[in-house]
C-alpha cells in the first residue's frame, strides 16, 4: 500500500474519457503525485502541470509505448467503449479487452506493481451478457498477471453533467438518481455514481487499500470496489 507523503509516479491510459478526465483532475490535486504520463490516441487539452507528459500511441500496438513504461509505481486504465451497442462485438473486444490486456502485460513487464481498472458492476466471465462476460474475462486475465495490487472499480450508472450518447442516456441520467434511495443492502452497488466522485475514488485509492472489504471483494493483492467504497473516498 502506498502512503500519502510518498512521491508517486503514474501512467494512465484513457485520460480523455469522462472518468479518465476526472481521475486526472483529482490526481493533479494530490501533492504526492510527482509524475504523470498520459498515453492515448489524442492529447488531453489544457494541461499545464510540468510533471505531466503526454504520448500519442497506437493502443493496439504495445511496441508503440512499451519503452515509455519505466519507473512508474501505478498504472490506471479507464479505456473503454462509451456505447458498446454502436459497434461490432469484434471491435468491442479489441478495445475493451485486448488493448487493455496488452497494456497490463506491458505494465507488468516494466515492473509496475499496482494496476487500477475502470470496469462495470455485474461483470462475470460466465455471464450470459456479452458485455459483462467480456469484462469478466478481462479481469480474469489481469488476475493471472499477479500484480502486487490489482484494483477493479465496478460502477453502475455513471452520472455525467452532460448527456454524451443520446436520448436513452439522457433519460437514464434523469431517472437513475431517483432509484438510489430504494437500492438498499446488496443492491447499493447498483446506485448511480457522479463521475467526479468516481474519478476521485480512482485517484485516492492509490494511497489506501480498503482493508475492510468483504472477503468476496478482496483477497491478497486484489480488490473490487463498488458504490459503497466510492462514497468512503
Order of alpha helices (4+ residues) and beta strands (2+ residues): beta-alpha-beta-beta-beta-alpha-alpha-beta-alpha-beta-beta-alpha-beta-alpha-beta-beta-alpha
